[in-house]
Amino acid sequence: MLCLLFSLLLSFFSLLAASSTGTTSAETLTYREVEGDLAVTHTLAITPVAPGYAVELASLGSDGRAVRQTFRTAADLSTLAWTFSDPARQMELAAAVQGDEIVLSGSFNGKKVDKRFPASGAPWNQLFQMGLVPFALSGEESRQFRSIGTQGPGELKIGKFTVTRKDWEKILLAGKEVETIHLRISLSGLLSIFWHGDYWFRKNDGRFLRYRGKNRPGGPVAVSELLQEKANEN
């Protein structure tokens, strides 16, 4: 579930916003995800663009599959617009907040996609790892948000998720011990029994470091970890 991990960023123009995201200038983050025999490299190019961030996410699998996504977010890191391209599945999607609706359009398997969801209610968060940074750094115990699915039972639907704070933890990353905030994301309500994933964020700045969970029912456990952080030159 490439989209779940990655399957997420705006620039705050105040000291509070800058500290909440851990990102004050353009940068590139690289993650490696291993799911059974499949390895995927996720590369996020993050650029501050008023009122928030523009993000490009390229996911390249060891099987040759390439998925590309773009994101624009609001100042609270909720999603304003998103595109998703997966040629192997003939899936080309674009979604954006338009007035009081989230409009999803595009094509899938040669068929036109045209759906509308209410923009009100739980915030739209299409990129969990970035959109949940303010929550990770807050004192809240839980929060709900919504995200559009790209496969499985939630495909082309907007589903509700719950994120819950677990505990502070020290993890080993690239041989170094790092203090982290452990969060668990699950489908909301009774659907929580069908999926959950664990996410670790760096304690001092909220940077997403690790994911562990099953991307699909019956599949192997997937683990994604941060490999590189690189500031981009102007």
NORKALIN-V430398 format. One line per field, one symbol per residue. psi: psi as a letter, one per 40 degrees, with the letter a starting at -180 (. if undefined). burial: I if it has 24 or more other C-alpha atoms within 12 Angstrom, else O. Layout:
psi->???
burial->???
This chain:
psi->gdddd...hihifidddddddeheihihhhihhhgbehhhhhhhhhhhhhebihhhhhhhieeehhhhiiihiideeihdiiihhgddefhhihiihhbeihhhiaihfeihhgihiheiahihgegddddeddddeaeidiiiiiihieiadehfihihihhhhciiihihhfeihhhihhihhiiiadedediiihhhihddeehhdiihiheiheiihihhihdihhhhi.
burial->IIIIIIIIIIIIOOOOIIOIIIIIIIIIIIIIIIIOOIIIIIIIIIIIOOOIIIIIIIIIIOOOOIIIIIIIIIIIIIIIIIIIIIOOOOIIIIIIIOOOOIIIIIIIOOOOOOOOIOIOOOIIIIIIIIIIIIIIIOOOOOIIIIIIIIOOOOOIIIIIIIIIIOOOOOOOOOOOOIOIIIIIIIIIOOOOOOIIIIIIIIIOIIIIIIIIIIIIOOOOIIIIIIOOOOOOOO
